[in-house]
Amino acid sequence: MHGDHYAADQIHNLSKAQKPLSVHYDLEGIARSVTKEQLANRPSGMWRYREFLPVRKTENVVSLGEVCTPLVDCPRLAQRLNARQLMIKDESRLPTGSFKARGLCLAVSMAKELGIQRLAMPTNGNAGAALAAYASRAGLESFVFCPQDTPTVNVREIAAQGSHVWLVNGLINDCGKIVGEGKEAMKWFDVSTLKEPYRIEGKKTMGLELADQLNWEVPDVIFYPTGGGTGLIGMWKAFDELGRIGWIGPKRPRMVAVQATGCAPIVKAFDEGVEQAALWENAHTVAAGIRVPAAIGDFLILRAVRESGGFAIAVEDNDILDARDEISCTEGLLTCPEGAATFAAYKQALKSGLVSPDEFAVLFNCAAGLKYDLPPVERNLDCNVAIDYEKLKASI
Ligand SMILES: *Cc1c(COP(=O)(O)O)cnc(C)c1O
């Protein structure tokens, strides 16, 4: 624990020092009030871990049916790489098709509990879609600002789910500035990544759920596509809380922050051995969700990665798209580019020896592959003439 304490059950954004706030629980109280066995008898999904979450009243839970996402074993990919075990936690099954649902489900539930009416955020797409859906579900108003090259389907789903959405000729930090500066005039609550304390608590459930799925064990290494880093920091917090109450042993997974070479501020800071990341100029990558030139939780990401004995690694866009094809054609799982980036990084790390093939690795696919542009299909057949099957065979 560091610095000042702030009371629960009140509205908070950043601390006075302009840093993210972290929610603390009476962990002994949790350990006394619930057992693993009791948990196992509850429905699966993130609300199974109610005691580890800040919402007090059940009536304030804003839910769209958050499922426990499958941990998909990938034996064919593992075999290709001579690796012992590789699994993908497929977060695309969540409401709005991405793991942003976990964070926004929690943030909107807490907004409801605290009486907040109007929410705003900058987004590269998926967070805005989740905010729109959960805010509408709760009867709250939401405002979303996206970089103008955000994937079209994201922008449209945000609008279709009842949010006021604007395209901005800048990057996500420029959008964040609009939200921050409009606070007084618009009377909205800023739900930007880590600028309120609860999205991370929602994302933390990835770690709780993963340990639960592995029978309260953790994998050797986790590859996480890192933008704002909420998920990585959140999982690290989950393992810490589980460890403190003795639900998992002392082993922790090595946490690997995966970024794209066109936007790799965390990788640069990791390599330089510094505690904060400099703003990344001219950020670009096909993996929109990890195009975050400056993360307010940079020091928390770097701390978690280092404490865990992990590392940060950047991959090229070409390798990301090749990885997407390799996963979908080998295992039948269509990932998003950010999810594919973790596989590209895993391969790279195996090659360079940063990861051993004996380590049990879990990769995160964070959004539905269908939300992103796919290569066009340009083979046509005329059904009014006889099909030449020899020619057809030759064309494959
Ligand atoms: C937001 C997002 C990320 C990055 O998640 P953080 O926890 O904010 O680092 C990665 N992939 C996709 C698809 C996203 O939407």
The ligand as a MOL file (V3000), in Angstrom:
LIG
                    3D

  0  0  0     0  0            999 V3000
M  V30 BEGIN CTAB
M  V30 COUNTS 15 15 0 0 0
M  V30 BEGIN ATOM
M  V30 1 C -8.4050 -2.4820 -24.6700 0
M  V30 2 C -7.8760 -3.5710 -25.4530 0
M  V30 3 C -6.6040 -4.0820 -25.1940 0
M  V30 4 C -5.7040 -3.5300 -24.1320 0
M  V30 5 O -6.2070 -3.7660 -22.8490 0
M  V30 6 P -5.6350 -3.0030 -21.5890 0
M  V30 7 O -6.0330 -3.8180 -20.4230 0
M  V30 8 O -6.2640 -1.6420 -21.5860 0
M  V30 9 O -4.1660 -2.9020 -21.7490 0
M  V30 10 C -6.1690 -5.1400 -25.9670 0
M  V30 11 N -6.9390 -5.6590 -26.9290 0
M  V30 12 C -8.1660 -5.2100 -27.1930 0
M  V30 13 C -8.9660 -5.8610 -28.2750 0
M  V30 14 C -8.6880 -4.1480 -26.4750 0
M  V30 15 O -9.9150 -3.7060 -26.7390 0
M  V30 END ATOM
M  V30 BEGIN BOND
M  V30 1 1 1 2
M  V30 2 1 2 3
M  V30 3 2 2 14
M  V30 4 1 3 4
M  V30 5 2 3 10
M  V30 6 1 4 5
M  V30 7 1 5 6
M  V30 8 2 6 7
M  V30 9 1 6 8
M  V30 10 1 6 9
M  V30 11 1 10 11
M  V30 12 2 11 12
M  V30 13 1 12 13
M  V30 14 1 12 14
M  V30 15 1 14 15
M  V30 END BOND
M  V30 END CTAB
M  END
